[in-house]
Every structure is written in structure tokens, then in C-alpha cells.
């Protein structure tokens, strides 16, 4: 049973890597983003999407942690 789980995990990771590789290879067009009048450098679409994903993965937990602390502090003041 343990070996079967390892095989499924290995196949899943391999498929995930292949999907990511296909995404990167299919989105090599360079684009420049424009935000509030500021233009960014020409970067591939795949790099911009991956950077946005990583930024969201960092900002989300930090924001959740901060809001959780704020709620706990307000509950302590009410008691």
C-alpha cells in the first residue's frame, strides 16, 4: 500500500511538472505591463503569471495572520 501511494505521488508530481513546462513553453510572448502610467520591462507572459502567483501565495497567508491577530486582540479587549 505504501509503495502504491509513492507511485501515485510520483505520477502526480511528474504530471504537474509537465503541465507547468507546457504552460511556460506555450507562453513565451513578451509583454510589458502598464499600471497607473508606469510601464514595466518586457517579460514573458509565463514569468508574469508565475510571479503573480508567488506574490499571492506570500501575501495571502501574511494578510490572514495579520487579520487573525487583529481579531484576537479585539476579543481580548471585549473580555
C-alpha positions, -999 to 999 in steps of 0.1 A, spaced: 0 0 0 28 24 9 45 17 -25 13 24 -43 10 58 -26 45 66 -36 38 56 -72 7 78 -73 26 107 -57 54 103 -82 30 102 -112 11 133 -98 44 153 -94 55 143 -129 22 154 -144 24 187 -125 59 193 -138 48 185 -174 18 209 -171 40 237 -158 66 231 -185 39 231 -212 25 264 -198 59 280 -198 67 268 -233 34 280 -247 35 315 -232 68 329 -243 54 361 -259 69 392 -243 46 418 -229 50 450 -209 25 457 -182 12 492 -177 -1 501 -143 -10 537 -132 10 551 -160 41 531 -152 54 507 -177 73 476 -167 100 458 -186 92 433 -214 89 399 -198 74 366 -210 37 361 -200 45 329 -182 70 347 -159 45 374 -151 18 348 -142 42 328 -121 54 359 -102 18 370 -96 10 335 -82 40 336 -59 32 371 -47 -4 359 -39 10 329 -21 30 352 1 6 380 6 -24 358 14 -11 340 45 6 372 58 -27 391 55 -46 362 71 -21 361 100 -24 399 105 -62 399 104 -62 369 128 -41 388 153 -63 419 150 -94 398 157 -78 381 187 -67 415 201 -102 430 198 -117 399 215 -93 403 245 -103 440 248 -140 430 250 -135 405 278 
